[in-house]
Amino acid sequence: MKTRLTHTRANVSDLYRSIEWYEKTLGFKCYGADITDTYEYAQFEYGEGAAFSIMVAGTGGTNARFNFAVDDVDTLWEELKDKVTVIEPIATMPWGNRKFTIADPDGNEIGLVQEGYTEV
C-alpha cells in the first residue's frame, strides 16, 4: 500500500505558548487557529514544506515526533542548540542523513534532517 502523509498533529498543554514557540523559535507561521468550547487547535505552514497542527489535549494525551527536511542542518544546529531542549545532538546517520532532534515546550520531538548529506 502506498500512502502520502496529509496531516500531522501534536498534542500540547498550552496553545498560545506553543504557537509562540513554533513561530519564534523555529520560524513557522500559524495560519489558522480554532478556539472554541470543544477545540483549541492551530495549523502551521513553513514555506513550501510540511504543514502540521497542534491541539490542546486532555489528560493522557500522547506526544508526537515531526521530522522536517532542511537545507543546512549544521548552520541550524549552531543557531538553535543553546536555545532549545536537545533530545539528540547533531549526528550523521549510517544511511547518509545528518540530523538533530529537539523538544517543543510539551516534549514533542522535532527532528531537523538534511537528506543526502555529504561531509566536506
All heavy atoms as an XYZ file, in Angstrom:
954
protein
N       0.838     -1.169      0.000
C       0.000      0.000      0.000
C       0.891      1.242      0.000
O       1.784      1.380      0.833
C      -0.888     -0.009      1.241
C      -1.591      1.296      1.462
S      -2.725      1.425      2.878
C      -2.044      0.399      4.115
N       0.669      2.146     -0.922
C       1.377      3.414     -0.961
C       0.525      4.461     -0.264
O      -0.683      4.494     -0.447
C       1.644      3.851     -2.400
C       2.636      2.969     -3.103
C       2.928      3.503     -4.475
C       3.931      2.609     -5.169
N       4.265      3.112     -6.487
N       1.182      5.289      0.533
C       0.455      6.344      1.230
C       1.199      7.661      1.088
O       2.369      7.696      0.723
C       0.310      6.030      2.735
O       1.612      5.959      3.301
C      -0.424      4.730      2.954
N       0.501      8.735      1.373
C       1.081     10.071      1.355
C       0.606     10.771      2.621
O      -0.587     10.819      2.904
C       0.617     10.840      0.125
C       1.194     12.230      0.009
C       0.788     12.898     -1.305
N      -0.642     12.968     -1.491
C      -1.404     14.002     -1.126
N      -0.874     15.041     -0.542
N      -2.703     13.994     -1.352
N       1.518     11.285      3.386
C       1.163     11.975      4.609
C       0.444     13.277      4.275
O       0.939     14.094      3.515
C       2.428     12.273      5.423
C       2.218     12.946      6.760
C       1.438     12.029      7.704
C       3.554     13.303      7.368
N      -0.747     13.458      4.825
C      -1.514     14.671      4.549
C      -1.736     15.545      5.769
O      -2.085     16.705      5.642
C      -2.897     14.326      3.957
O      -3.608     13.536      4.907
C      -2.764     13.599      2.645
N      -1.557     14.995      6.964
C      -1.830     15.774      8.169
C      -1.096     15.160      9.353
O      -1.101     13.948      9.519
C      -3.335     15.774      8.457
C      -3.716     16.540      9.678
N      -3.953     17.885      9.654
C      -3.878     16.158     10.960
C      -4.269     18.293     10.867
N      -4.226     17.263     11.688
N      -0.490     15.998     10.160
C       0.087     15.561     11.434
C      -0.365     16.540     12.506
O      -0.639     17.707     12.222
C       1.628     15.526     11.405
O       2.107     16.832     11.098
C       2.135     14.537     10.382
N      -0.452     16.041     13.732
C      -0.855     16.900     14.844
C      -0.127     16.473     16.101
O      -0.024     15.287     16.392
C      -2.357     16.820     15.088
C      -2.815     17.821     16.143
C      -4.232     17.599     16.584
N      -4.227     16.616     17.664
C      -5.166     15.692     17.837
N      -6.177     15.596     17.014
N      -5.093     14.851     18.838
N       0.347     17.440     16.856
C       0.948     17.181     18.165
C       0.004     17.696     19.235
O      -0.648     18.727     19.056
C       2.287     17.888     18.280
N      -0.063     16.976     20.335
C      -0.861     17.422     21.468
C      -0.009     18.328     22.344
O       1.151     18.032     22.606
C      -1.357     16.221     22.266
C      -2.310     15.372     21.458
O      -3.100     15.883     20.675
N      -2.242     14.076     21.630
N      -0.583     19.428     22.788
C       0.127     20.402     23.615
C      -0.718     20.746     24.837
O      -1.917     20.478     24.872
C       0.458     21.685     22.813
C       1.350     21.353     21.611
C      -0.799     22.407     22.358
N      -0.098     21.368     25.832
C      -0.839     21.731     27.037
C      -1.297     23.183     27.030
O      -2.276     23.525     27.693
C       0.022     21.469     28.278
O       1.206     22.243     28.210
N      -0.614     24.059     26.299
C      -0.952     25.480     26.265
C      -0.826     25.961     24.824
O       0.283     26.103     24.298
C      -0.006     26.239     27.194
C      -0.297     27.724     27.272
O      -0.591     28.345     26.222
O      -0.197     28.275     28.381
N      -1.951     26.219     24.177
C      -1.953     26.567     22.764
C      -1.156     27.838     22.487
O      -0.334     27.880     21.578
C      -3.392     26.721     22.254
C      -3.521     26.872     20.738
C      -3.171     25.569     20.044
C      -4.917     27.320     20.364
N      -1.399     28.878     23.260
C      -0.736     30.159     22.997
C       0.774     30.077     23.193
O       1.544     30.615     22.398
C      -1.343     31.259     23.867
C      -2.795     31.482     23.540
C      -3.787     30.998     24.371
C      -3.176     32.142     22.371
C      -5.132     31.173     24.065
C      -4.513     32.320     22.049
C      -5.488     31.837     22.905
O      -6.808     32.003     22.581
N       1.215     29.405     24.248
C       2.652     29.223     24.485
C       3.281     28.443     23.336
O       4.357     28.778     22.849
C       2.880     28.493     25.804
C       4.358     28.219     26.093
C       4.543     27.390     27.320
N       4.040     26.037     27.038
C       4.186     25.009     27.835
N       4.776     25.156     29.000
N       3.720     23.820     27.515
N       2.584     27.400     22.868
C       3.127     26.572     21.791
C       3.147     27.311     20.467
O       4.117     27.200     19.707
C       2.324     25.276     21.677
O       2.507     24.508     22.843
N       2.108     28.080     20.169
C       2.117     28.888     18.935
C       3.322     29.822     18.953
O       4.069     29.916     17.978
C       0.803     29.692     18.773
C      -0.361     28.756     18.430
C       0.963     30.765     17.689
C      -1.726     29.427     18.466
N       3.526     30.505     20.072
C       4.652     31.427     20.176
C       5.982     30.694     19.991
O       6.885     31.169     19.292
C       4.630     32.137     21.531
C       5.773     33.110     21.698
C       5.739     33.850     23.035
O       4.948     33.474     23.932
O       6.522     34.793     23.172
N       6.143     29.506     20.583
C       7.389     28.755     20.462
C       7.644     28.342     19.014
O       8.752     28.536     18.497
C       7.351     27.515     21.365
C       8.673     26.819     21.431
C       9.696     27.084     22.293
C       9.128     25.744     20.607
N      10.748     26.232     22.051
C      10.432     25.406     21.015
C       8.551     25.031     19.557
C      11.156     24.390     20.418
C       9.284     24.021     18.953
C      10.582     23.711     19.382
N       6.642     27.787     18.346
C       6.833     27.351     16.961
C       7.119     28.534     16.039
O       7.908     28.418     15.094
C       5.621     26.559     16.460
C       5.660     25.113     16.873
C       5.010     24.672     18.026
C       6.358     24.172     16.125
C       5.056     23.344     18.414
C       6.417     22.846     16.505
C       5.763     22.440     17.648
O       5.827     21.122     18.027
N       6.501     29.680     16.294
C       6.748     30.851     15.452
C       8.106     31.487     15.743
O       8.896     31.709     14.833
C       5.635     31.892     15.642
C       4.329     31.485     14.995
C       3.254     32.545     15.077
O       3.226     33.328     16.057
O       2.432     32.593     14.156
N       8.385     31.754     17.012
C       9.607     32.490     17.353
C      10.854     31.627     17.336
O      11.926     32.083     16.954
C       9.450     33.161     18.717
C       8.473     34.308     18.667
C       8.433     35.064     19.963
C       7.490     36.251     19.797
N       7.360     36.995     21.039
N      10.749     30.377     17.759
C      11.939     29.528     17.832
C      12.272     28.901     16.488
O      13.428     28.872     16.081
C      11.751     28.434     18.899
O      11.442     29.059     20.146
C      13.014     27.604     19.060
N      11.252     28.373     15.787
C      11.519     27.665     14.531
C      11.124     28.444     13.277
O      11.451     28.026     12.173
C      10.797     26.312     14.528
C      11.275     25.312     15.578
C      10.547     23.982     15.401
C      12.771     25.106     15.519
N      10.415     29.550     13.425
C      10.075     30.365     12.266
C       8.869     29.895     11.479
O       8.645     30.348     10.358
N       8.064     28.988     12.033
C       6.843     28.572     11.364
C       5.808     29.688     11.464
O       5.875     30.522     12.369
C       6.271     27.303     11.992
C       7.048     26.066     11.659
C       8.063     25.626     12.486
C       6.759     25.342     10.516
C       8.782     24.481     12.190
C       7.474     24.188     10.208
C       8.484     23.771     11.045
N       4.839     29.685     10.567
C       3.768     30.687     10.579
C       2.449     29.998     10.901
O       2.063     29.057     10.221
C       3.682     31.379      9.228
C       2.584     32.418      9.145
C       2.626     33.111      7.804
C       1.487     34.023      7.517
N       0.858     34.769      8.510
N       1.794     30.471     11.932
C       0.465     29.964     12.263
C      -0.514     30.645     11.319
O      -0.620     31.859     11.298
C       0.115     30.283     13.716
S      -1.539     29.743     14.185
N      -1.209     29.864     10.504
C      -2.136     30.483      9.573
C      -3.587     30.168      9.884
O      -4.471     30.467      9.100
C      -1.784     30.151      8.115
C      -1.980     28.722      7.690
C      -3.203     28.283      7.195
C      -0.933     27.825      7.734
C      -3.371     26.976      6.779
C      -1.098     26.519      7.313
C      -2.317     26.108      6.838
O      -2.484     24.815      6.430
N      -3.850     29.648     11.052
C      -5.233     29.440     11.440
C      -5.332     28.824     12.816
O      -4.607     27.893     13.137
N      -6.190     29.400     13.644
C      -6.441     28.844     14.969
C      -7.944     28.773     15.173
O      -8.676     29.678     14.797
C      -5.783     29.694     16.047
N      -8.401     27.681     15.741
C      -9.817     27.471     16.038
C      -9.917     27.258     17.539
O      -9.504     26.220     18.049
C     -10.333     26.247     15.266
C     -11.813     25.986     15.519
O     -12.497     26.898     16.020
O     -12.276     24.879     15.219
N     -10.428     28.249     18.235
C     -10.517     28.169     19.686
C     -11.989     28.266     20.070
O     -12.604     29.319     19.951
C      -9.679     29.286     20.337
C      -8.234     29.161     19.859
C      -9.786     29.224     21.853
C      -7.384     30.356     20.125
N     -12.544     27.129     20.473
C     -13.955     27.050     20.836
C     -14.078     26.309     22.164
O     -13.080     25.951     22.778
C     -14.752     26.286     19.760
O     -14.305     24.918     19.749
C     -14.567     26.893     18.377
N     -15.311     26.064     22.586
C     -15.529     25.263     23.791
C     -15.079     23.822     23.587
O     -14.767     23.128     24.541
C     -17.013     25.273     24.185
C     -17.459     26.634     24.693
O     -16.585     27.413     25.124
O     -18.664     26.910     24.662
N     -15.030     23.370     22.337
C     -14.685     21.986     22.034
C     -13.211     21.822     21.678
O     -12.580     20.847     22.051
C     -15.538     21.471     20.860
O     -16.911     21.684     21.169
C     -15.303     19.989     20.621
N     -12.643     22.760     20.920
C     -11.276     22.622     20.411
C     -10.427     23.843     20.727
O     -10.912     24.969     20.736
C     -11.273     22.457     18.887
C     -12.002     21.242     18.402
C     -13.228     21.362     17.784
C     -11.456     19.975     18.556
C     -13.907     20.238     17.329
C     -12.123     18.862     18.119
C     -13.352     18.994     17.501
O     -14.006     17.890     17.058
N      -9.148     23.594     20.931
C      -8.113     24.629     20.913
C      -7.056     24.093     19.953
O      -6.264     23.232     20.318
C      -7.523     24.848     22.306
C      -8.496     25.484     23.276
C      -7.849     25.741     24.619
O      -6.902     26.561     24.670
O      -8.265     25.112     25.594
N      -7.069     24.596     18.739
C      -6.359     23.975     17.624
C      -5.699     25.063     16.787
O      -6.272     26.130     16.571
C      -7.404     23.229     16.788
C      -6.919     22.556     15.542
C      -6.501     21.242     15.570
C      -6.931     23.222     14.319
C      -6.087     20.592     14.411
C      -6.519     22.592     13.163
C      -6.094     21.280     13.222
O      -5.692     20.644     12.080
N      -4.487     24.816     16.292
C      -3.811     25.759     15.405
C      -3.081     24.992     14.314
O      -2.580     23.893     14.548
C      -2.825     26.622     16.182
N      -3.018     25.579     13.127
C      -2.331     24.962     11.997
C      -1.186     25.868     11.558
O      -1.296     27.087     11.575
C      -3.292     24.728     10.834
C      -2.637     23.953      9.714
C      -3.550     22.904      9.121
O      -4.605     22.610      9.657
N      -3.129     22.362      8.016
N      -0.088     25.233     11.141
C       1.123     25.949     10.739
C       1.520     25.530      9.329
O       1.216     24.442      8.876
C       2.297     25.591     11.657
C       2.121     26.050     13.063
C       1.389     25.307     13.959
C       2.691     27.229     13.482
C       1.230     25.715     15.268
C       2.540     27.656     14.792
C       1.804     26.900     15.679
N       2.291     26.418      8.709
C       2.910     26.076      7.429
C       4.236     26.809      7.361
O       4.370     27.926      7.869
C       2.028     26.488      6.261
C       2.549     25.997      4.937
C       1.556     26.201      3.805
O       0.651     27.022      3.941
O       1.725     25.532      2.791
N       5.207     26.198      6.722
C       6.518     26.802      6.579
C       6.926     26.742      5.121
O       7.267     25.676      4.618
C       7.549     26.081      7.445
C       8.885     26.761      7.464
C       9.069     27.915      8.192
C       9.946     26.250      6.733
C      10.296     28.542      8.216
C      11.172     26.880      6.751
C      11.346     28.026      7.492
O      12.561     28.660      7.508
N       6.843     27.874      4.436
C       7.222     27.931      3.030
C       6.508     26.871      2.218
O       5.298     26.742      2.276
N       7.282     26.104      1.504
C       6.718     25.025      0.702
C       6.888     23.680      1.393
O       6.758     22.635      0.776
C       7.389     25.004     -0.672
C       7.119     26.265     -1.469
C       7.807     26.238     -2.816
O       8.084     25.146     -3.345
O       8.063     27.331     -3.335
N       7.192     23.702      2.679
C       7.444     22.474      3.423
C       6.198     21.870      4.025
O       5.081     22.097      3.565
N       6.393     21.118      5.082
C       5.326     20.361      5.718
C       4.330     21.271      6.422
O       4.690     22.278      7.006
C       5.921     19.387      6.728
N       3.072     20.892      6.365
C       2.031     21.541      7.153
C       1.733     20.636      8.341
O       1.745     19.425      8.222
C       0.776     21.746      6.320
N       1.484     21.237      9.500
C       1.164     20.440     10.674
C       0.309     21.260     11.621
O       0.172     22.466     11.457
C       2.430     19.941     11.369
C       3.219     21.039     12.026
C       3.079     21.294     13.386
C       4.097     21.806     11.302
C       3.792     22.308     13.988
C       4.821     22.814     11.900
C       4.668     23.068     13.245
N      -0.257     20.585     12.625
C      -1.156     21.229     13.570
C      -0.775     20.877     14.991
O      -0.103     19.882     15.245
C      -2.595     20.756     13.336
O      -2.985     21.004     12.017
N      -1.260     21.694     15.926
C      -1.163     21.391     17.341
C      -2.555     21.551     17.940
O      -3.379     22.304     17.414
C      -0.144     22.293     18.071
C      -0.513     23.772     17.939
C       1.264     22.007     17.586
C       0.388     24.712     18.740
N      -2.828     20.820     19.010
C      -4.125     20.910     19.657
C      -3.959     20.639     21.144
O      -3.186     19.762     21.533
C      -5.103     19.898     19.061
C      -6.517     20.046     19.597
S      -7.694     19.020     18.686
C      -7.831     17.659     19.835
N      -4.676     21.397     21.951
C      -4.666     21.137     23.385
C      -5.363     19.811     23.611
O      -6.481     19.582     23.147
C      -5.359     22.267     24.170
C      -5.480     21.901     25.641
C      -4.594     23.573     23.997
N      -4.671     18.906     24.304
C      -5.204     17.564     24.547
C      -5.607     17.432     25.999
O      -5.022     18.076     26.876
C      -4.141     16.519     24.226
N      -6.574     16.588     26.233
C      -6.967     16.282     27.598
C      -5.873     15.489     28.285
O      -4.827     15.210     27.716
N      -6.099     15.117     29.508
C      -5.093     14.344     30.225
C      -4.845     13.028     29.508
O      -5.737     12.454     28.890
C      -5.554     14.069     31.664
O      -6.795     13.371     31.619
C      -5.698     15.360     32.446
N      -3.626     12.581     29.580
C      -3.272     11.308     28.961
C      -2.945     11.421     27.487
O      -2.730     10.422     26.820
N      -2.898     12.648     26.937
C      -2.552     12.811     25.528
C      -1.133     12.354     25.272
O      -0.280     12.397     26.157
N      -0.876     11.896     24.081
C       0.465     11.426     23.740
C       1.218     12.502     22.980
O       0.617     13.374     22.354
C       0.386     10.159     22.881
O      -0.362     10.465     21.693
C      -0.282      9.032     23.620
N       2.519     12.450     23.045
C       3.353     13.381     22.304
C       3.606     12.832     20.906
O       3.246     11.701     20.601
C       4.666     13.628     23.047
C       4.442     14.412     24.323
O       3.478     15.156     24.441
N       5.322     14.250     25.278
N       4.238     13.642     20.081
C       4.449     13.275     18.689
C       5.882     13.587     18.291
O       6.635     14.213     19.027
C       3.489     14.059     17.797
N       6.249     13.141     17.092
C       7.540     13.480     16.501
C       7.304     13.927     15.068
O       6.591     13.283     14.315
C       8.486     12.298     16.509
C       9.801     12.668     15.852
C      10.806     11.555     15.939
N      12.114     12.131     15.752
C      13.210     11.648     16.246
N      13.174     10.580     16.994
N      14.357     12.218     16.004
N       7.941     15.052     14.724
C       7.920     15.562     13.353
C       9.351     15.596     12.858
O      10.237     16.058     13.577
C       7.384     17.003     13.301
C       5.996     17.173     13.826
C       5.777     17.804     15.030
C       4.916     16.709     13.110
C       4.494     17.995     15.515
C       3.628     16.893     13.585
C       3.416     17.533     14.791
N       9.594     15.152     11.648
C      10.890     15.331     11.009
C      10.698     16.300      9.858
O       9.828     16.091      9.009
C      11.445     14.008     10.474
C      12.107     13.186     11.557
O      12.330     13.649     12.661
N      12.431     11.951     11.239
N      11.509     17.355      9.845
C      11.453     18.354      8.797
C      12.771     18.349      8.046
O      13.847     18.387      8.656
C      11.218     19.747      9.378
C       9.876     19.897     10.039
C       9.765     19.873     11.418
C       8.731     20.056      9.284
C       8.535     20.018     12.037
C       7.496     20.197      9.886
C       7.395     20.176     11.267
N      12.709     18.300      6.709
C      13.906     18.367      5.875
C      14.384     19.817      5.838
O      13.581     20.741      5.685
C      13.600     17.862      4.470
N      15.687     20.014      5.987
C      16.294     21.337      5.922
C      17.496     21.289      4.978
O      18.041     20.224      4.719
C      16.724     21.838      7.325
C      15.523     21.961      8.247
C      17.760     20.923      7.952
N      17.886     22.458      4.478
C      18.986     22.515      3.524
C      20.362     22.524      4.183
O      21.319     22.011      3.624
C      18.864     23.759      2.639
C      17.684     23.666      1.690
O      17.317     22.542      1.292
O      17.115     24.719      1.362
N      20.476     23.137      5.369
C      21.782     23.279      6.021
C      21.629     22.988      7.511
O      21.465     23.891      8.322
C      22.324     24.686      5.784
C      23.745     24.867      6.310
O      24.255     23.982      7.038
O      24.344     25.916      6.001
N      21.675     21.718      7.864
C      21.426     21.292      9.238
C      22.502     21.784     10.194
O      22.214     22.086     11.357
C      21.233     19.761      9.315
C      22.545     19.022      9.132
C      20.554     19.357     10.611
N      23.734     21.908      9.748
C      24.810     22.351     10.635
C      24.629     23.806     11.063
O      24.812     24.146     12.234
C      26.174     22.144      9.973
C      26.529     20.668      9.882
O      26.798     20.070     10.934
O      26.515     20.122      8.768
N      24.256     24.664     10.130
C      24.002     26.067     10.463
C      22.818     26.179     11.413
O      22.863     26.924     12.398
C      23.759     26.901      9.187
O      24.946     26.858      8.382
C      23.428     28.337      9.523
N      21.760     25.422     11.152
C      20.586     25.439     12.022
C      20.932     24.928     13.413
O      20.475     25.483     14.420
C      19.462     24.608     11.397
C      18.088     24.744     12.026
C      17.611     26.190     12.048
C      17.092     23.869     11.274
N      21.749     23.894     13.503
C      22.206     23.372     14.799
C      22.900     24.482     15.596
O      22.618     24.679     16.776
C      23.136     22.187     14.583
C      23.867     21.745     15.809
C      25.206     21.896     16.066
C      23.333     21.086     16.959
N      25.525     21.372     17.294
C      24.384     20.866     17.867
C      22.050     20.652     17.310
C      24.215     20.251     19.100
C      21.872     20.028     18.533
C      22.942     19.834     19.416
N      23.810     25.194     14.952
C      24.529     26.269     15.641
C      23.571     27.362     16.114
O      23.752     27.929     17.188
C      25.621     26.857     14.747
C      26.787     25.916     14.507
C      27.481     25.466     15.786
O      27.647     26.283     16.712
O      27.864     24.280     15.866
N      22.537     27.661     15.338
C      21.567     28.693     15.703
C      20.678     28.274     16.873
O      20.284     29.115     17.677
C      20.673     29.032     14.508
C      21.377     29.767     13.394
C      20.484     29.950     12.169
O      19.261     29.711     12.256
O      21.023     30.330     11.124
N      20.335     26.981     16.968
C      19.334     26.530     17.932
C      19.862     25.829     19.174
O      19.198     25.839     20.214
C      18.337     25.593     17.232
C      17.430     26.198     16.183
C      16.568     25.115     15.555
C      16.570     27.298     16.784
N      21.011     25.203     19.120
C      21.449     24.267     20.168
C      21.436     24.838     21.575
O      21.185     24.113     22.537
C      22.815     23.680     19.836
C      23.947     24.682     19.911
C      25.269     24.042     19.551
C      26.380     25.071     19.659
N      27.661     24.491     19.317
N      21.694     26.119     21.734
C      21.715     26.714     23.065
C      20.381     27.358     23.458
O      20.257     27.893     24.553
C      22.834     27.757     23.158
C      24.214     27.131     22.966
O      24.425     25.991     23.429
O      25.072     27.778     22.328
N      19.389     27.304     22.557
C      18.096     27.940     22.813
C      16.976     26.943     23.060
O      15.863     27.345     23.379
C      17.696     28.797     21.602
C      18.637     29.906     21.261
C      18.153     30.608     20.012
C      19.138     31.633     19.511
N      18.710     32.217     18.234
N      17.242     25.661     22.860
C      16.188     24.641     22.895
C      16.606     23.462     23.762
O      17.769     23.339     24.142
C      15.872     24.130     21.464
C      15.348     25.246     20.568
C      17.106     23.494     20.835
N      15.658     22.580     24.039
C      15.959     21.320     24.709
C      16.377     20.315     23.640
O      15.600     20.009     22.742
C      14.725     20.796     25.463
O      14.339     21.781     26.428
C      15.027     19.476     26.152
N      17.600     19.825     23.724
C      18.129     18.889     22.733
C      17.806     17.464     23.181
O      18.139     17.057     24.282
C      19.656     19.062     22.564
C      20.226     17.999     21.638
C      19.979     20.465     22.057
N      17.139     16.704     22.312
C      16.845     15.290     22.558
C      17.997     14.434     22.026
O      18.475     13.532     22.695
C      15.531     14.860     21.867
C      14.361     15.715     22.327
C      15.267     13.376     22.061
C      13.911     15.475     23.740
N      18.406     14.705     20.792
C      19.527     14.002     20.150
C      20.423     15.058     19.506
O      19.942     15.826     18.667
C      19.028     13.052     19.063
C      18.108     11.967     19.561
C      17.410     11.205     18.431
O      17.263     11.753     17.325
O      17.021     10.069     18.688
N      21.701     15.123     19.873
C      22.589     16.112     19.252
C      22.844     15.772     17.780
O      22.545     14.665     17.326
C      23.869     16.017     20.077
C      23.833     14.664     20.697
C      22.382     14.303     20.862
N      23.402     16.714     17.088
C      23.644     16.535     15.656
C      24.553     15.328     15.409
O      25.516     15.098     16.143
C      24.214     17.822     15.031
C      24.115     17.752     13.502
C      25.614     18.105     15.528
C      24.207     19.088     12.818
N      24.199     14.552     14.399
C      24.967     13.351     14.052
C      24.668     12.973     12.605
O      23.606     13.291     12.076
C      24.592     12.193     14.974
N      25.619     12.287     11.996
C      25.422     11.749     10.656
C      24.980     10.294     10.799
O      25.636      9.508     11.484
C      26.715     11.839      9.823
O      27.122     13.213      9.772
C      26.496     11.315      8.409
N      23.870      9.952     10.182
C      23.314      8.609     10.266
C      24.023      7.684      9.269
O      24.532      8.148      8.243
C      21.810      8.624      9.946
C      20.989      9.527     10.863
S      20.940      8.946     12.563
C      22.116     10.011     13.354
N      24.035      6.388      9.530
C      24.706      5.440      8.619
C      24.141      5.466      7.202
O      24.842      5.135      6.250
C      24.443      4.080      9.275
C      24.135      4.372     10.699
C      23.507      5.734     10.726
N      22.899      5.883      7.042
C      22.271      5.888      5.710
C      22.458      7.222      4.997
O      21.903      7.453      3.933
C      20.783      5.539      5.806
C      20.074      6.290      6.882
C      19.461      7.517      6.765
C      19.906      5.903      8.229
N      18.944      7.923      7.959
C      19.207      6.922      8.897
C      20.288      4.783      8.973
C      18.884      6.869     10.241
C      19.946      4.746     10.312
C      19.258      5.764     10.927
N      23.243      8.149      5.583
C      23.623      9.361      4.862
C      22.897     10.629      5.261
O      23.251     11.700      4.780
N      21.891     10.561      6.118
C      21.242     11.781      6.581
C      22.007     12.348      7.760
O      22.647     11.622      8.508
C      19.793     11.502      7.023
C      18.912     11.109      5.864
O      19.290     11.261      4.713
N      17.748     10.608      6.158
N      21.934     13.651      7.926
C      22.514     14.303      9.098
C      21.369     14.999      9.800
O      20.571     15.676      9.162
C      23.596     15.285      8.672
C      24.355     15.894      9.836
C      25.715     16.401      9.357
N      26.401     17.199     10.344
C      27.112     16.716     11.356
N      27.210     15.400     11.529
N      27.724     17.513     12.212
N      21.283     14.829     11.143
C      20.112     15.345     11.827
C      20.381     15.631     13.294
O      21.377     15.199     13.849
C      18.958     14.359     11.725
C      19.138     13.112     12.574
C      17.899     12.237     12.525
C      17.922     11.170     13.569
N      17.649     11.609     14.927
N      19.445     16.376     13.884
C      19.373     16.514     15.336
C      17.905     16.607     15.710
O      17.048     16.882     14.870
C      20.188     17.704     15.861
C      19.713     19.066     15.432
C      18.860     19.811     16.237
C      20.152     19.620     14.240
C      18.448     21.084     15.846
C      19.750     20.884     13.841
C      18.893     21.624     14.646
N      17.620     16.332     16.981
C      16.238     16.328     17.446
C      16.131     17.195     18.690
O      16.943     17.070     19.608
C      15.773     14.890     17.774
O      15.988     14.063     16.627
C      14.306     14.854     18.145
N      15.116     18.065     18.695
C      14.859     18.945     19.826
C      13.448     18.695     20.334
O      12.674     17.956     19.716
C      15.043     20.428     19.425
C      14.062     20.825     18.318
C      16.493     20.676     19.009
C      14.111     22.298     17.931
N      13.101     19.318     21.462
C      11.758     19.179     22.020
C      11.075     20.535     22.064
O      11.713     21.552     22.356
C      11.822     18.594     23.428
N       9.769     20.532     21.786
C       8.986     21.750     21.966
C       8.608     21.855     23.449
O       8.989     20.999     24.254
C       7.791     21.793     21.006
C       6.612     20.918     21.404
O       6.650     20.249     22.455
O       5.621     20.907     20.656
N       7.861     22.876     23.871
C       7.560     23.034     25.295
C       6.805     21.863     25.927
O       6.820     21.699     27.149
C       6.718     24.312     25.343
C       7.162     25.096     24.162
C       7.434     24.062     23.107
N       6.127     21.030     25.127
C       5.385     19.890     25.663
C       6.098     18.562     25.465
O       5.520     17.507     25.706
C       3.989     19.829     25.027
C       3.106     20.935     25.577
O       2.628     20.779     26.718
O       2.928     21.957     24.897
N       7.336     18.585     24.992
C       8.084     17.354     24.804
C       7.880     16.688     23.456
O       8.413     15.603     23.216
N       7.114     17.296     22.550
C       7.008     16.754     21.198
C       8.373     16.871     20.543
O       9.071     17.881     20.688
C       5.965     17.534     20.381
C       4.580     17.358     20.934
O       4.073     16.246     21.043
N       3.960     18.458     21.325
N       8.778     15.838     19.835
C      10.112     15.806     19.237
C      10.090     16.404     17.840
O       9.229     16.066     17.022
C      10.612     14.365     19.176
C      10.788     13.763     20.553
C      11.275     12.332     20.512
O      11.567     11.811     19.414
O      11.359     11.722     21.591
N      11.048     17.288     17.575
C      11.193     17.941     16.287
C      12.534     17.510     15.716
O      13.593     17.912     16.220
C      11.169     19.480     16.416
C       9.992     19.971     17.261
C      11.219     20.135     15.039
C       8.639     19.657     16.715
N      12.510     16.664     14.680
C      13.730     16.237     14.016
C      14.016     17.159     12.847
O      13.136     17.434     12.039
N      15.233     17.649     12.748
C      15.653     18.513     11.651
C      16.726     17.758     10.881
O      17.777     17.432     11.432
C      16.127     19.849     12.199
C      14.966     20.543     12.944
C      15.464     21.406     14.067
C      14.112     21.309     11.976
N      16.416     17.439      9.630
C      17.180     16.450      8.872
C      17.656     17.034      7.544
O      16.872     17.623      6.800
C      16.303     15.205      8.571
C      17.096     14.146      7.840
C      15.672     14.663      9.840
N      18.939     16.839      7.248
C      19.472     17.142      5.929
C      19.687     15.822      5.222
O      20.535     15.014      5.614
C      20.772     17.934      6.034
C      21.310     18.358      4.671
C      22.514     19.272      4.795
O      22.768     19.885      5.830
N      23.274     19.358      3.715
N      18.913     15.589      4.186
C      18.985     14.333      3.451
C      20.144     14.360      2.471
O      20.509     15.416      1.969
C      17.665     14.064      2.730
C      16.507     13.925      3.705
C      15.171     13.754      3.020
O      15.105     13.817      1.781
O      14.187     13.571      3.751
N      20.724     13.186      2.203
C      21.813     13.094      1.229
C      23.026     13.912      1.640
O      23.693     14.508      0.817
N      23.318     13.927      2.924
C      24.416     14.738      3.465
C      25.753     14.219      2.971
O      26.007     13.022      2.942
C      24.378     14.701      5.001
C      25.473     15.484      5.653
C      25.365     16.857      5.780
C      26.606     14.858      6.130
C      26.365     17.603      6.379
C      27.618     15.599      6.737
C      27.493     16.961      6.848
O      28.481     17.687      7.450
N      26.621     15.132      2.569
C      27.977     14.794      2.167
C      28.929     15.614      3.009
O      28.840     16.840      3.038
C      28.214     15.125      0.672
O      27.215     14.454     -0.103
C      29.587     14.685      0.225
N      29.854     14.949      3.718
C      30.820     15.662      4.558
C      31.781     16.442      3.679
O      32.171     15.981      2.609
C      31.593     14.667      5.421
C      30.662     13.876      6.315
C      31.060     13.880      7.769
O      31.917     14.683      8.160
O      30.507     13.070      8.499
N      32.130     17.643      4.121
C      33.088     18.479      3.370
C      34.430     18.495      4.013
O      34.641     18.253      5.131
C      32.585     19.936      3.230
C      31.848     20.109      1.943
C      31.783     20.390      4.389
